[in-house]
Amino acid sequence: MDRKKELKQEYKEIKIEGGVYVITNKRNGKKYVASTPNFKTLNGVKFTLENGLHSNKNLQKDWTQFGKDNFDIEHMEIFKKEETESRVGKKELERLLEKWLEKLQPYGEEGYHS
């Protein structure tokens, strides 16, 4: 039983980092900007792209056409949750995302946002 408590405590102490990330097409420079409460979910984003399931159809089309080696995924800003929070705040993530959308302007020929 003590081992179970130890594992629970270890899990609670794991630092969860979320924030804003950008997927950049190396061929044409287009950018897709998004946020996540946990950067570990980027594996799921890659999975959806590799299997043709991503919700952004233009990004998906280019990923399928050019292949994963022609894209970079970069963390733009990391948001660390406070010790007292159980997860990264949704409002803070929305604020960070808006900041990076404004800064990078990934619209039209510059990106995958409409």
C-alpha positions as CSV (number, residue, x, y, z in Angstrom):
1,M,0.0,0.0,0.0
2,D,2.9,2.4,0.7
3,R,4.2,1.9,-2.8
4,K,0.9,3.0,-4.2
5,K,1.0,6.2,-2.2
6,E,4.5,6.8,-3.3
7,L,3.5,6.4,-7.0
8,K,0.6,8.8,-6.5
9,Q,2.8,11.4,-5.0
10,E,5.4,11.0,-7.7
11,Y,2.6,11.5,-10.3
12,K,1.4,14.7,-8.6
13,E,5.0,16.1,-8.6
14,I,5.4,15.7,-12.4
15,K,5.7,19.1,-13.9
16,I,3.2,19.6,-16.7
17,E,4.2,22.1,-19.3
18,G,1.8,23.5,-21.8
19,G,1.8,26.5,-24.0
20,V,2.0,27.6,-27.6
21,Y,3.6,25.7,-30.4
22,V,4.1,26.3,-34.1
23,I,4.2,23.8,-37.0
24,T,6.2,25.3,-39.8
25,N,6.3,24.0,-43.4
26,K,10.0,24.2,-44.4
27,R,9.0,24.2,-48.1
28,N,6.7,27.3,-48.2
29,G,7.2,28.9,-44.7
30,K,3.5,28.5,-43.8
31,K,2.8,28.3,-40.1
32,Y,0.1,26.7,-38.0
33,V,-0.1,28.1,-34.4
34,A,-1.9,26.2,-31.6
35,S,-1.8,25.8,-27.9
36,T,-2.0,22.8,-25.6
37,P,-2.2,22.3,-21.8
38,N,0.4,19.6,-22.0
39,F,3.2,19.4,-24.7
40,K,3.1,15.6,-24.4
41,T,-0.1,15.7,-26.5
42,L,2.0,16.8,-29.5
43,N,2.6,13.1,-30.2
44,G,-1.2,12.9,-30.8
45,V,-1.0,15.9,-33.1
46,K,1.7,14.2,-35.1
47,F,-0.3,11.0,-35.2
48,T,-3.4,12.7,-36.6
49,L,-1.2,14.4,-39.3
50,E,0.5,11.1,-40.2
51,N,-2.9,9.4,-40.5
52,G,-4.7,12.1,-42.5
53,L,-7.0,13.1,-39.6
54,H,-5.9,16.6,-38.6
55,S,-8.8,19.1,-38.4
56,N,-6.9,21.8,-40.4
57,K,-7.4,20.6,-43.9
58,N,-4.8,22.8,-45.5
59,L,-2.1,21.8,-43.1
60,Q,-3.1,18.2,-43.6
61,K,-2.9,18.5,-47.3
62,D,0.6,19.9,-47.2
63,W,1.7,17.4,-44.6
64,T,0.5,14.6,-46.9
65,Q,2.1,16.2,-49.9
66,F,5.5,17.1,-48.5
67,G,5.9,14.6,-45.7
68,K,6.8,15.0,-42.0
69,D,10.5,15.7,-42.7
70,N,9.5,19.0,-44.3
71,F,7.9,20.3,-41.1
72,D,9.3,21.7,-37.8
73,I,7.4,21.7,-34.6
74,E,8.6,24.3,-32.1
75,H,7.5,25.4,-28.6
76,M,7.1,29.1,-28.8
77,E,6.2,29.8,-25.2
78,I,6.0,27.5,-22.2
79,F,3.4,27.9,-19.6
80,K,4.2,26.1,-16.4
81,K,1.3,25.4,-14.0
82,E,1.5,26.6,-10.5
83,E,2.1,24.1,-7.7
84,T,-1.5,24.6,-6.5
85,E,-3.1,24.1,-9.9
86,S,-4.0,20.7,-11.1
87,R,-3.6,21.7,-14.8
88,V,-2.6,24.6,-17.0
89,G,-5.3,27.3,-17.1
90,K,-7.5,27.5,-20.2
91,K,-7.8,31.3,-20.2
92,E,-4.0,31.7,-19.9
93,L,-3.5,29.4,-22.9
94,E,-6.1,31.4,-24.9
95,R,-4.2,34.6,-24.0
96,L,-0.9,33.1,-25.1
97,L,-2.3,31.8,-28.3
98,E,-3.8,35.1,-29.2
99,K,-0.5,36.8,-28.5
100,W,1.3,34.5,-30.9
101,L,-1.4,34.6,-33.6
102,E,-1.0,38.4,-33.5
103,K,2.8,38.3,-33.6
104,L,3.2,35.7,-36.4
105,Q,0.1,36.5,-38.5
106,P,-0.3,32.9,-39.9
107,Y,-3.1,33.8,-42.3
108,G,-3.5,33.5,-46.0
109,E,-0.3,32.8,-47.8
110,E,1.6,33.1,-44.5
111,G,-0.1,30.3,-42.7
112,Y,-2.8,27.7,-42.3
113,H,-5.3,29.9,-40.4
114,S,-8.3,31.7,-42.0
